C-alpha cells in the first residue's frame, strides 16, 4: 500500500513540477531551481 501511495505522490509532483508549477504556487528562478523557505 505504501509503495502505491509513494508512486502516486511521485507522479503528481512530476506532472506539476515539469508542466504546471504555477498551479502549485511555485516559481522557478533563472537557474531552474525553486526557492524553499523553512
C-alpha positions as CSV (number, residue, x, y, z in Angstrom):
1,X,0.0,0.0,0.0
2,X,2.8,2.4,0.9
3,X,4.5,1.8,-2.4
4,X,1.4,2.7,-4.3
5,X,1.0,5.9,-2.4
6,X,4.6,6.9,-3.0
7,X,4.2,6.2,-6.7
8,X,1.0,8.4,-6.8
9,X,2.8,11.3,-5.0
10,X,5.8,11.0,-7.3
11,X,3.7,11.1,-10.4
12,X,1.7,14.1,-9.1
13,X,4.9,16.1,-8.3
14,X,6.5,15.1,-11.6
15,X,3.5,16.4,-13.6
16,X,3.2,19.7,-11.8
17,X,6.9,20.4,-11.4
18,X,7.5,19.8,-15.1
19,X,4.4,21.2,-16.7
20,X,2.4,23.4,-14.4
21,X,4.4,24.6,-11.3
22,X,2.3,27.8,-11.1
23,X,-0.8,25.7,-10.2
24,X,1.0,24.8,-7.0
25,X,2.1,28.4,-6.4
26,X,5.7,27.7,-7.4
27,X,8.0,29.9,-9.4
28,X,11.4,28.8,-10.8
29,X,14.4,31.1,-10.5
30,X,16.6,31.7,-13.6
31,X,18.7,28.7,-12.5
32,X,15.7,26.4,-12.8
33,X,15.6,26.0,-9.0
34,X,12.7,26.7,-6.7
35,X,13.4,28.7,-3.6
36,X,12.1,26.9,-0.5
37,X,11.7,28.8,2.7
38,X,12.0,26.9,6.0
